[in-house]
Amino acid sequence: MSSGRGTLCPTGVAAGTAFRQSFSTSGNLLNWKLAGIYKPTDYSSLYALYATSQQPPGGSSFSLSASNSSADNPKFDPQKAKTAELGTKWDLLNKKLALTAALYRTEITNEVEQDATSGQYFQTGKKTVQGVELGVTGEVTPDLSLTAGYTYMKTKVDSGAIVTASGENTLAYTPRQAFTSWATYRLPKGFTLGGGARYVSSLVRGSDNPTSGTPKYADSYWVFDAMAGYVVNKNLDLQLNLYNIFNKDYVAAINKSGYRYTPGTPRAVTLTANLKF
C-alpha cells in the first residue's frame, strides 16, 4: 500500500528530501477479511466476520510530516484496526418481512499519543467502538410496509488522552444511540399515506481549541416526517412530502470543538409529479 506523496510545506516534507536515506514512500501492507454464513433454516441465517486494516503514515493526508506529534511522521508504524461482527437475519411472513441484528466491535491501536511525564510521543493510543444494530424491513401486511433501524454504540479510550469537553471517556462527535423509521399504508382508490421518525442522541464536542461559550454537548433530537401520495392514472402519480413537521431546531453535526456545526433542515414541503410512459 502506498503512503502517498507530499509537497513541501511548513509542517511536511516531500519524499526524497529529509528522509531520503532511511524512509520510502512505497511499501506493502497486508490487510485481510474472513467471513462465513450459516443457514440453519430456509428462513434464517447467521454470519460472522473478522477483518483487519492498516493506515501507514501519510495514509489519510497523502503527505508526510516532520512533526513528532503527527501520525504522518514516517518514523511511526501504521495505525491498525481490527473488527469483529456477528449477525443474523430472519425472513418472516412468507419472506416478506426481514428482521436483522448484529453485534460488532472495532479496536484501533497504534495511535500517536503524548506521554504526560516526558512530553515525548509514542504509539500507545488505543480506542474501542462496540455496539448493536437492529433492523426490520418489508411488508407487515399487503398494504402496510415498514422500515426501521436502531443502533447503540459505546465508544471508549482504552489508552491515551480523553479529549471530550465534558471529560467523559467516550469519542467526541459520536452519538450513542440513533433510530430511524418509515411506514407507508396503501389506501383504496390510489391513495397512500406515510410517516416516520428520526432520533439521534446527544453529541459530545471535543476539547481541542475550545471557544468561549460553546456548549459541551449538542442536544439529542427527534424529527418527524410525513407524506401523502395519489395515483391519478397509469401515467401520473403525485406525492406530497412534509419534512420536520414540528419545525424542530436541532444540530445535525458538529466538529472542531463545536464552533462549526451543521444545522438541521427546517420544515420543508415538496410536491412531486411522476410521469410514466
Secondary structure, DSSP 8 states (H G I E B T S, - for coil): --------BTTEE-TTSTTTTT--S-------EEEEEEEEETTEEEEEEEEEEEE-TTTTTSSEE--TT-TTSTTS--EEEEEEEEEEEEEETTTTEEEEEEEEEEEEEEEEEE-TTT--EEEEEEEEEEEEEEEEEEESSSSEEEEEEEEEEEEEEEES---BTT--SS-TT--SEEEEEEEEEE-GGGEEEEEEEEEE--EE-B-SS--TT--SEE--EEEEEEEEEEEEETTEEEEEEEESTT----EEEEEGGGTEEEE----EEEEEEEE--
